[in-house]
Amino acid sequence: MGTVLRALGRGWQPCVVQFVKSGSWHSGEVTMLRQLGTSWHTIGDGFSWDSKDLEQSAELGRRAFEVAREAIASGRFQLVVLDEVTYPINWGWLDVADVVATIRDRPAKVNVFLTGRNAPAALVELADTVTEMRNLKHAFDAGIRAARGIDF
């Protein structure tokens, strides 16, 4: 979300499409970034292991990609963030070739950031920058629940 803040600070219009998170999570970052002018779309229904209907979850993932595809192709946004998009790709809900083509064929001024673990090789190859984060220690592993203002 730091990149979204930097984009806003430069007068860009950013768009975030969340593929996994549901609207029931009310995070401080969403509240503030919307107030600052970010176009925000939370389309998922939560973690897949909590899903009561995986086909519905898959359909939401496909719907999120249609929103993302339109945002990218429109040229209205200088930054489009596809938050946690690697998961629906790896679960087979989205075709990686379709995602690659959408990014490859975007208008020149549109920057696209993808987040999530285990990005398919085709996305890694297409990317200008790839960062792999590795968890060394996390409070959740010790039974400490996510905290308002710190984690969300």
C-alpha positions as CSV (number, residue, x, y, z in Angstrom):
1,M,0.0,0.0,0.0
2,G,3.0,2.2,0.3
3,T,3.2,2.4,-3.5
4,V,-0.4,3.5,-3.7
5,L,0.4,6.3,-1.2
6,R,3.4,7.3,-3.4
7,A,1.2,7.3,-6.5
8,L,-1.4,9.5,-4.7
9,G,1.4,11.8,-3.6
10,R,2.4,12.3,-7.3
11,G,-1.2,13.1,-8.3
12,W,-1.8,9.7,-9.9
13,Q,-5.2,8.0,-9.8
14,P,-4.7,4.5,-8.4
15,C,-7.0,1.5,-8.4
16,V,-6.9,-1.5,-6.1
17,V,-8.7,-4.7,-6.8
18,Q,-8.7,-7.2,-4.0
19,F,-9.2,-10.8,-5.1
20,V,-9.4,-12.7,-1.8
21,K,-10.3,-10.3,1.1
22,S,-14.0,-9.8,1.8
23,G,-15.8,-6.6,2.5
24,S,-16.4,-7.7,6.1
25,W,-12.8,-6.8,7.0
26,H,-12.7,-3.1,7.7
27,S,-9.1,-2.1,7.6
28,G,-7.6,1.3,8.3
29,E,-5.7,1.3,5.0
30,V,-8.8,0.9,2.9
31,T,-10.6,3.7,4.8
32,M,-7.7,6.2,4.4
33,L,-6.8,5.3,0.8
34,R,-10.4,5.6,-0.3
35,Q,-10.6,9.0,1.4
36,L,-7.4,10.1,-0.5
37,G,-9.0,9.1,-3.8
38,T,-8.1,5.5,-4.5
39,S,-10.6,3.5,-6.5
40,W,-11.1,0.4,-4.3
41,H,-12.8,-2.9,-5.2
42,T,-13.0,-5.7,-2.6
43,I,-14.6,-8.5,-4.5
44,G,-13.5,-11.7,-2.7
45,D,-15.3,-13.6,0.0
46,G,-12.5,-14.3,2.4
47,F,-9.9,-17.0,2.8
48,S,-10.6,-20.1,0.7
49,W,-10.4,-22.4,3.7
50,D,-13.4,-20.5,5.1
51,S,-15.4,-20.7,1.9
52,K,-18.8,-22.4,2.2
53,D,-19.0,-22.5,-1.6
54,L,-15.7,-22.7,-3.6
55,E,-17.5,-22.3,-6.9
56,Q,-19.0,-19.0,-5.7
57,S,-15.5,-18.0,-4.5
58,A,-14.1,-18.8,-7.9
59,E,-16.8,-16.8,-9.6
60,L,-16.0,-13.8,-7.4
61,G,-12.3,-14.2,-8.5
62,R,-13.3,-14.2,-12.1
63,R,-15.5,-11.1,-11.5
64,A,-12.6,-9.4,-9.8
65,F,-10.4,-10.0,-12.8
66,E,-13.0,-8.5,-15.1
67,V,-13.0,-5.4,-12.9
68,A,-9.2,-5.4,-13.0
69,R,-9.1,-5.9,-16.8
70,E,-11.4,-3.0,-17.3
71,A,-9.4,-0.7,-15.0
72,I,-6.2,-1.6,-16.7
73,A,-7.5,-1.3,-20.3
74,S,-9.3,2.0,-19.6
75,G,-6.1,4.0,-19.1
76,R,-7.9,6.0,-16.4
77,F,-5.5,4.8,-13.7
78,Q,-1.7,5.2,-13.6
79,L,-1.4,2.4,-11.0
80,V,-3.6,-0.7,-10.7
81,V,-2.9,-3.1,-7.8
82,L,-4.2,-6.7,-8.2
83,D,-4.1,-7.6,-4.5
84,E,-3.6,-11.4,-3.9
85,V,-4.2,-12.2,-7.6
86,T,-1.7,-15.1,-7.5
87,Y,-4.0,-17.2,-5.4
88,P,-6.9,-17.4,-7.8
89,I,-4.4,-18.0,-10.6
90,N,-2.8,-20.9,-8.7
91,W,-6.2,-22.3,-7.7
92,G,-7.1,-22.5,-11.4
93,W,-9.8,-19.9,-11.2
94,L,-8.0,-17.5,-13.6
95,D,-6.0,-18.3,-16.7
96,V,-2.5,-17.1,-16.3
97,A,-2.2,-16.5,-20.1
98,D,-5.2,-14.2,-19.9
99,V,-3.7,-12.3,-17.0
100,V,-0.3,-12.0,-18.8
101,A,-2.0,-10.7,-22.0
102,T,-4.0,-8.1,-20.0
103,I,-0.8,-6.8,-18.4
104,R,1.3,-7.0,-21.6
105,D,-1.3,-5.2,-23.7
106,R,-2.0,-2.4,-21.2
107,P,-1.8,1.3,-22.1
108,A,1.8,2.5,-21.7
109,K,1.0,4.8,-18.8
110,V,-0.6,2.1,-16.7
111,N,1.6,0.4,-14.1
112,V,0.3,-2.9,-12.7
113,F,1.4,-4.4,-9.3
114,L,0.5,-7.9,-8.4
115,T,0.6,-9.4,-4.9
116,G,0.5,-12.9,-3.5
117,R,2.8,-15.8,-3.0
118,N,4.1,-18.3,-5.6
119,A,3.6,-16.2,-8.7
120,P,3.6,-18.4,-11.8
121,A,6.7,-18.3,-14.0
122,A,4.9,-16.5,-16.8
123,L,4.2,-13.6,-14.4
124,V,7.7,-13.5,-13.1
125,E,9.1,-13.4,-16.6
126,L,6.8,-10.5,-17.6
127,A,7.5,-8.5,-14.5
128,D,10.1,-5.7,-14.2
129,T,10.5,-6.3,-10.5
130,V,9.8,-9.3,-8.3
131,T,10.0,-9.4,-4.6
132,E,9.7,-12.5,-2.5
133,M,8.9,-11.9,1.2
134,R,9.7,-14.6,3.7
135,N,8.2,-14.9,7.1
136,L,10.9,-15.2,9.8
137,K,8.5,-14.8,12.8
138,H,4.9,-13.7,13.1
139,A,2.8,-12.9,16.1
140,F,-0.1,-15.1,14.8
141,D,2.2,-18.2,15.1
142,A,2.3,-17.5,18.9
143,G,-1.5,-17.2,19.1
144,I,-1.6,-13.4,19.0
145,R,-4.6,-12.2,17.0
146,A,-4.4,-9.4,14.4
147,A,-4.6,-6.0,16.1
148,R,-6.7,-3.0,14.9
149,G,-4.4,-0.2,13.8
150,I,-1.4,-2.5,13.4
151,D,-2.5,-5.4,11.2
152,F,-5.7,-3.9,9.7
